[in-house]
Amino acid sequence: MKKKLFIVSLVLSMCFSMLSIVNVQAKETIREDHYVNPIYKDVKSSVVHHDIQTYSLEDVEYTSDQEKLVKIFRENLINRESNIVLYYHCDEEITQEFFSNLVHQLFQKAIKHTGNGKEGDYLKWHCQGWTVKATISGNSNEGYDLNIFYDVSYLSSLEQEEKVDEEVSNLLKSLDLSNKTDYQKVKAIYDYICSNVTYDHDNLNDESYSLKYTAYAALINKTAVCQGYASLFYRLALDAGVDTRVISGEAGGPHAWNIVKLNGKYYNLDSTWDAGRSTYAYFLKNTNDFDDHVRDNDYQSNEFIEEYPMWDESYTEIDCNKYGHNYSEPIYKWSVDNMTVTAQRVCANNYEHVEEETVTAQKIVKDPTCTENGIITYMANFKNNAFKPQTKIVDDKKATGHKVVVDQAKEATCTEDGLTEGKHCSVCKEVIKKQEVIPATGHKVVVDQGKKATCTEDGLTEGKHCSVCNEVIKKQEVIPATGHKVVVDQAKEATCTENGLTEGSHCSVCNEVIKKQEVIPSTGHKEVLDSAKEAICTNTGLTEGIHCSICNKIIKKQEIIPALGHDFKDGVCTRCHNQLKGQWKQSGNKWWYQYEDGTYPKNEFITIDNKLYRFDQYGYMQTGWFKVNNEDYYATSSGEIKAQWVGSGNNWYYVDADGKMVTGFQTISGVKYYFETNGLMKKGWFKVNGTDYYASTSGEIKAQWVGSGNNWYYVDADGKMVTGFQTIAGAKYYFASSGLMQTGWFKINGTDYYATSSGAIKAQWVGSGNIWYYVDADGKMVTGYQTIAGAKYYFAVSGLMQTGWFKINKEYYYAPSSGSIQEQWVKSGNNWYYVDADGKMVTGDYAINGEVNRFDANGVWLGKI
């Protein structure tokens, strides 16, 4: 890896807010922390960082299990998530130092080598850095909840990694590594990389191009720098089942290479420096033969060297025919079901020389007992004497446990011993709980109290018995009953309000009722209705009342209703119809009306001679425009009030039968109009609550087309301008939010629609020549498969009808020039192809008219079989 002269510009800008967090109130915000991958400390970041996204914590589950958090962290890194949120709970107080140590520790564990090609060093060498913030809630009693928000930068995207996944799978299949030794796998992968990947000199000094450091660049673009070579080898080797690591250090400048495990220890290899060579100089070398590469300190630690021991000698192939074999200790691998075992030993002189033997194991089953587990023993013997017999013992079924039977307890009696409850196993008869003897208790004597004889019941003398076994120790003797002493209970007559009683009797000694007195219900009042008397204008009245005809008690008192007095309306009493006559009086140019009693109406509407008038607060008749309760009214010059049009020229108003000026929508003589709040009748375009309306020059409102030329609008029966889809006189139209009728192509919510020049929308073909589209009954441009007039067609996402060969999800399809798709033979050049009823090109074996035809992977017909 050449020395990079780039300036660090890994800007991790954050806009962090906890306002969106629900149910957790942060008491403290931890200061943010950063991490820049030291491998890329001189590399300019090409990743745009966005604000850390906080989330609702309504259903958040906190955990104190760091390994669980590491697993979540690793999965998010694999999926190239930029914003990663972890929820941690701990009992100790969270300081800045604690937080910093925690977030770095979680990351280091997440990128730890696991043996999975997409994890470990692969994540480490593809992560450029991160910044992290957090908030804390909780207290020392309940513990602390820590919400950790990472913003991570990567050298490759999720889409690029998905492409790598696909290509790695294809490449490993093509290399045919199954049943190959680890050496053969390593050699095949190393050969591929050295033969197909070139060093990216063109972008070496390009600050903005960071993809050159990735396995994607090496595998897909076929050109990368050393990190790309080493990461690709790491990925392929681990996916092929061979352990490897990526090592960083100095080799004439910062550099990266690999170590790989063969036959129990590790070798160095550098595909970057061996790329393009016909003879490898850096393949499977020990440390001494690799001395122009110096590891970074992390890879020289005792801990790392102990975990990844290196071979003392570089690998060289030795002529075994001349020097003989030097086989390693055999390795034994059992199958998943343990029914076979494979022994293998590899010649250290030449890893191509392998002895391997797979044999079937003998299965010996030992059933479980009450106290011992059952086991299965697998035993295998090999024909090759170099391989030792193998035995594998597997726990099968757990011990059954005792089948416990309860030995029932026997209670001790007064005269006999008892037993405690015991237990034994019904299978092996082992006593689990021994029964103990409970001595006899002896009698517990209780005195049976004597009972005095009563009028009706015999008595008893005092006796004794045992309270445990009830044995009678002293028998009780019977004392005969004495009989009742009878007394008569006198009868009582019932009244209107009180119950009576019949004659009865009882015993004066024990008070037992001998003859029960029966209740005679009270007779109740005999109510008589005292009729009501209606009050009139000049006389008082009475309310309805009730009294008892037997005891004369007043049950409901009659109340006096005061005389009503006259209620004159327009000079006539509304109750007794007495008339209050009057006459018109004039004072200057003003008129008023005087009743015969000298009074006159004022501040009210009055009907005189079947005509409605209004008199002001002074009693004068009102004419022209006037206000009542801040509402506008109108009366003719004669004072008469009636429904009528008022105005002239372009300004017209309307008042109702009470003379009140109308506003809003009104229907007059069967015609609808609209009047503003000032009462003025509207014409032409106008707005109501922000919505457009239209009235003709006469003010009439009706459903009609409005416009001229290419600009047309439509208003409904209320005069309201319509928008959206509308059906008018049986035809469908679409009006934009401005109300303008749409013609030709137009969009609704990003979707294409079409209307004819008249604006009519219908299902139809649109286009000319070789370019055709189809719109449905709503005018919506169709895509995908469609059946039109019984024929099947396919339309691209652009809406264009497909003809000839075309692709759907990377599969080939065909439609003739008419676009109609059907099952048919298609000739292209000298080759024949066949497409099914969906137009899809068939491959493999396919039945046509009852005969099986064979097509290759490209769809070319090979013949009948």
Secondary structure, DSSP 4 states (H G I P E B T S, - for coil): -PPP-PPP----------TT--S---SEEEEEEEEE-GGGTTSPP-PPP-PPPP---TT---B--HHHHHHHHHHHHHTT-SEEEEEEEESS---HHHHHHHHHHHHHHHTS--S-TTSTHHHHTTEEEEEEEEEEEEETTTEEEEEEEEEEEESS-HHHHHHHHHHHHHHHHHHT-TT--HHHHHHHHHHHHHHH-EE--TTTT-TT--GGGSHHHHHTSSEE-HHHHHHHHHHHHHHTT--EEEEEEESSSEEEEEEEEETTEEEEE-HHHHTT-SS-SSEEE-SGGGTT-EE-GGGTSHHHHHHSPBPSS------HHHH---BPPPEEEE-TTSSEEEEEEEBSS-TT-EEEEEEEPEEEEE---SSS--EEEEEE--SSTTSPPEEEEEE-S------EEEE--B---SSS-EE--EEEETTT--EEE---EE------EEEE--B---SSS-EE--EEEETTT--EEEPPPEE------EEEEPPB---SSS-EE--EEEETTT--EEEPPPEE------EEEE--B---SSS-EE--EEEETTT--EEEPPPEEPP----EETTEETTT--B--EEEEEETTEEEEEETTS----SEEEEETTEEEEE-TTSBBP-EEEEETTEEEEE-TT--B-SEEEEETTEEEEE-TT-BBP-EEEEETTEEEEE-TT-PBP-EEEEETTEEEEE-TT--B-SEEEEETTEEEEE-TT-BBP-EEEEETTEEEEE-TT-PBP-EEEEETTEEEEE-TT--B-SEEEEETTEEEEE-TT-BBP-EEEEETTEEEEE-TT-PBP-EEEEETTEEEEE-TT--B-SEEEEETTEEEEE-TT-BBP-EEEEETTEEEEE-TT--EEEE-
